[in-house]
Amino acid sequence: MAVKSPPSLLKTLLPGLVRLRHYPSPWFRSDLLAGITVAAYLIPQCMAYGELAGVNPVQGLWAMLPAIVLYALTGSSPQLSVGPESPTAMMTAAAVAPLVLAYGTSHATLAAVLGILVGVVCLVGYVARLGFLANLLSKPILIGYMAGVAVIMIMGQLSKVSGVPIEAHSIAGQVADFLGHLDQIHWPTFALAGFVLVLLFGVQARFPRAPGPLLAVLVATALVSLFHLDQYGVAVVGTIPAGLPSFQVPMVSQQEAVTLLSAAVGIAIVGYSDNVLTARAFAARNHYPQLIDANQELLALGIVNLGTGLFQGFPVSSSGSRAAIGNAMGSKSQVFSLVAFGVVVLVLLFLRPLLVMFPTAALGALVIYAATRLVDLPEFSRLQRFRRGDYALAVFTTLGVLATDLLVGVAIAVGLSVIELFARIARPYDAVMGKVPGMAGLHDISDWPGATTIPGLVIYRYDAPIFFANVNNFKRRALAAIEAETEPVEWFVLNAEAIAEIDITAADMLNELYDELESRGITFAMARVKQDLYAQLKLSGLLDRIGVNHIYFTLPTAIDGFHQRLQETGDHENR
């Protein structure tokens, strides 16, 4: 038995490591700036998500540290930022809180076990090769999803950049809260955030390759320190706890584990959907879609969550906001995440006092700036010009994400995609083929004025596989093509170039069609039959009825067979 060579195994399990071994040195400047900027944002963000998950805020940073390193080694996206994120943090809190009350186990232990279970669920999905499900996420869904995420990101920062208290979680509720409390705007906070946004867009317009986000954060921090804005109510990050996580195996009862497992499945679905959608969206934007491997993302997310669970963290997924910030800074590879990892470690060990004056308003403005770069209006316009169905799908995805939540919105959009796909296959394009004066070959007679069929012969093309959803449509349109002929039809040739296979319902329908044509004295033949379809015709018994001599692998040979019918008939009568 052949043994897979180590390089192939390494590339399969650790694609990130393989890419790092061939890292182009000119990328380092962009990755360095992106990593430092993302670190400045993720430190307060991950602490907030730790609190949101119901654990100590420092555990948000602890969950982020192993996630960054493990994803850099195992993930397929060079730009995705993996770590604590609001949907998984909120789902963690919802799953853990009842068990804390029922069993008295600590939040931290239950959250860590939940992270491990999420990892196991993802690894089972990887082994089962369920990554193909991500292929249901089409480009219109990606465009609409990112637009919806951008709006959610912006609305989530309104309180930070204005000082207005916003307690609602829905988009409509957040807008209502904001507009209803405009009289409570904290003007120093609002002015600082506005200054940072103007600085960010100004630097982008004048110096597109300059580290605008990093510059904005540093300038905002300097302004807070110089003018003591914190004494005027401008919120700052404040004290950051010290220490690094340690390896621990959390233990819970069997009842708790079983209860957490159902929550782990839901979190795994949310986290995986977010990972693949965000990774593919950035890949499409930056022209490297071939790198994103949906099944590899299952493996990476599984390993990442196992790592966070074993290092006192909680379930994690990708962060669209951090990836957007990195992308805005020109991130090229997961080196930017490793730089962010190094910065966070330095901060936790040595530099905590330097971050005390980071204004949260500046970080909120940075997220808003990054969010605006996720809304691809030219792509919406292109979809509208190209095909209204794709445009409607993108818009509906955006509205679905905003009206429900990320997972439900995407699920609705995927459902619509599947329905639209079935509608296309159930009512595909068809054609009666004939000759066009002055043109070689056979063509759809409805496309060309003056095109004619061969008298007595109908060559019919159906542009989809025949299966249970379209058998009635196929039979009705095939018979209609025969009825439309002005001269009596002697042969009906099914051009099967688009019919890769049939199911048993289609096989039964073709047998019925054969009987009906035979009763009319019409010969049923097939052309351009592929090997797989040929085998299915044989298994269904239809091949024996049609006859091997009426199966043609090209259209010209089918036409030749039709023209030879008179000679064969005459020979038979002479005998």
C-alpha positions, 0 to 999 in steps of 0.5 A: 500500500502506498504511503502518502509522502510527508510533504503532501500530508503537511500541505493537507493538515498545515497549509498555513505553515507551507505558505509561511515557509515560502513567504515573500519578504516584500509583504512584511511591511504591510503585514506588520502594519496590519498586525499592529493595527489589528492588535490595537483593536482586538485587545479591547474587543476580545476583552469585551467579548469575554465579558459578553460570554459570561467569563472574566474579560481577560479570558477573551484575550486568552481565547484569542492567543491560541486561535491566532496561532492555530489558524495561521497554521491550519487555515486556508485564508491568508486574511481571516482573523479568527478569535472571539466574536459576538455571535459565538460569545452570545451563544456561549453565554446563553448555553452556559448560564443555565448550567451554572445555576443548575449544577454550580460549575463555573462559567469558565469551566463550562465555556472551555468545555463548550469550546472543546465540543465545538472543536469536536463537532467541526472535526467530525464535519471535516472527516465526513467531508461536509465542506461541500455544503459551503458551495451553496454560498454563491457570489451574490450571497457573499456580496449581500452578506458582507453588506449586511455585516458592514451595517451591523458593524456600523450600528454596533459602534454608534454608542461608542462614537456618540456616547448615546446609550443603546441597549437594543440588539436588533438593527431597528432597535438600535436605530430607534434607541440612537434617534430617541436619545440624540439629546444625550450625545457626548460631544467630546466623544462624538467630535473625537470619533468624527476627527478620526473618521475624517483622518482615516478617509483623508489619509486613504484618499491622499496617501492610499498606502499609508498606515491610516488606521494605525496613525489614527489610533495613535493620534487619538490616543495622543489627543486623549493624553495631551488634553486629558479628554478622559476627564471630560467623559471620553471612554478609554480602554483602561487597565488591562489584566496581566498574565498568559493562559495555561494548559488545562483539561476542563471537566464537567459531568456527563449531563452537562456535556450532553446539554452543551453538545447541542449548543456546540452544534449550533455554535459550530454551524454559526462559526463555520458559516461565518468563517467560509462566508468571510473568507470567500468574500475577501478572497473574491475581493482580492482575487485569490478564490482558489486558496479557500478550501471549505473542508479545510476551514472545518478542520481549522475551526475544529483545531482552533476551538480545541486549542481555545478550550484547552487554554481556558478560552471559549468558542471562537470564530472569524471576525469580519471587523478585524479581517476588514481592518487588516485588509484596509491596512493591506494584509497579505498573509497570516503573518499579520495575525502572528504580528498581532499575537506578538503584540498582545503577548508583549502587552500582557507581559510588559506594555499594559500601561501604554494602552490605558488611554486608548479611546474607545471612540477611535476604535469605533471609528476605525470599525466604521471605516473598515465597514464602509470598505465591505459594501461593494456598491459597484458589484451590486450595480453589476449584478443588477445589470447582469441578472436581476435574479442575482441582484435580488438574491444579494439584496435579500441576503443583506435584508435577511442578515439585518432583519434576523441575524447572520445565520438565519439571513444566510440560511434564507438566502441559501434556501432561495438559491436552492429554490432558484436552482431547482426552478432553472433545472425544472424549466430549462432552456430547450431547442429544436435544432436545424440548419441555417443557410450559410452556416455550418453545423446545427443551430437552435431554429428559434435563434436564426431567421430562415433556419429550417429543420430536416423534413421528417426529423426532429432533433431536440435538445434539453439543456438540463439533466432529466430527473423527477422535478422536470420529467413532465416539463420535458415530455410536454415540451418534447411532444410540443416540438413534434406537434410544431412540425409542418411535415409528418415526423418520422424520427425524434432524436434526443440530443443528450449533450446536456443530460449527464444522467437520469433518475428512475422517474426519468427512466420511466418517463422516457419509456412512456415517451418511447411507447407514445412515439411508437404508437405514432410510428415515430422512431426514438433515437438519441445522440451525444450520449455519455458513457454514464447515461449509456449505462443508466439506459442499459440498466433501465431497459430503455437501451434494449427498446431503443436499440443500440443502432439508434444510439449515436455519439454525434449529431452528424451520424444521427442525421446519416442514420435518418437518411439511411432509413429509406434505403434500409426500408427498401432493402427490407421490402426487397427481401 
